[in-house]
Amino acid sequence: MPHISHPARQDDTPSVADWLRYHIGIWMQERGADLEHRALYPNDIRCHECGGRHHRDFKCDGIPF
């Protein structure tokens, strides 16, 4: 049974097409934000602790945001 964890579809069962649209859209937003960041800050590297992109000498606190 497909489920979309969003308040707009809380009590509603989405169709498979709606579920696919939602998850493909979320994936595209994340990928687009990553491409935008890489274009604006090409010298940043991906942190192995939190997964974010930071300057090389940035001290990560491990919080993923």
C-alpha positions in Angstrom: 0.0 0.0 0.0 1.6 3.3 -1.1 2.0 6.0 1.6 3.1 9.6 1.3 4.3 11.0 4.7 3.1 14.6 4.2 0.4 16.4 6.1 -1.5 17.1 2.8 -2.0 13.4 2.2 -2.2 12.2 5.9 -5.6 10.5 5.8 -5.7 9.7 2.1 -4.3 6.6 0.3 -2.5 7.9 -2.8 -2.5 6.1 -6.1 0.7 4.4 -7.3 1.1 7.2 -9.9 0.8 9.9 -7.1 3.3 8.0 -5.0 5.8 7.8 -7.9 5.3 11.5 -8.7 5.9 12.5 -5.1 9.1 10.5 -4.7 10.5 11.3 -8.1 9.8 15.0 -7.3 11.6 14.8 -3.9 14.6 13.1 -5.6 14.7 15.7 -8.3 14.6 18.5 -5.7 17.5 17.0 -3.7 19.5 16.4 -6.8 18.9 19.9 -8.1 19.9 21.5 -4.8 23.1 19.4 -4.9 23.9 20.5 -8.5 23.1 24.1 -7.6 25.5 24.0 -4.6 28.2 22.4 -6.6 27.9 25.1 -9.3 28.0 27.9 -6.8 30.7 26.5 -4.6 32.9 24.2 -6.7 35.7 23.9 -4.1 33.5 22.4 -1.4 33.9 18.7 -0.6 31.3 16.2 0.7 31.7 15.5 4.4 32.0 11.8 5.3 30.4 12.4 8.7 27.2 14.4 7.9 27.0 14.1 4.1 26.9 17.8 3.6 29.2 19.9 1.4 31.6 22.2 3.2 34.9 24.0 2.7 38.0 21.8 3.1 38.9 23.4 6.5 35.4 23.3 8.0 35.1 21.4 11.3 32.0 19.3 11.1 29.9 18.7 14.3 28.3 15.6 12.8 24.8 17.2 12.6 23.4 16.6 9.1 22.0 20.1 8.5 
